[in-house]
Amino acid sequence: MPAGRLPFAEVVVSLNQKRGFFMKWVLFLLTIVLIVLHQDIWNWNRVDPRLFGFLPVGIWYHALYCVAAAVLLAMFVAFAWPKHLEDAEPAPGVQQDSTGGH
């Protein structure tokens, strides 16, 4: 292997770390945008246009806002979830309860 070149596996890990760092900033900025969009001062004194003839603009705006928040949370789980929590093994001698109750 020529000097100065990383093995393929190390290159992949390096790219994944950079992607993870980039995605955390993207998620941070999307969160700020969503917080700003939640303050919908442009709809405070409006009722029209009505969706389906009866839903005021503020209601359907917040319904869409909730969908956007759910998508953002799914992105957080997909890109920012701590991987070390998934790989954790129980301590030796500790029995896991498989019944799922208390």
Residue pairs with C-beta under 8 A, 6 or more apart in sequence:
1 7
6 14
20 79
20 80
23 79
23 80
24 79
24 80
27 72
27 75
27 76
27 79
27 80
30 72
30 75
31 72
34 65
34 68
34 69
34 72
37 65
37 68
38 65
40 58
40 61
40 62
40 65
43 57
43 58
43 61
44 58
46 56
46 57
46 58
47 56
47 57
48 56
48 57
49 57
50 56
50 57
51 57
51 59
51 60
90 96
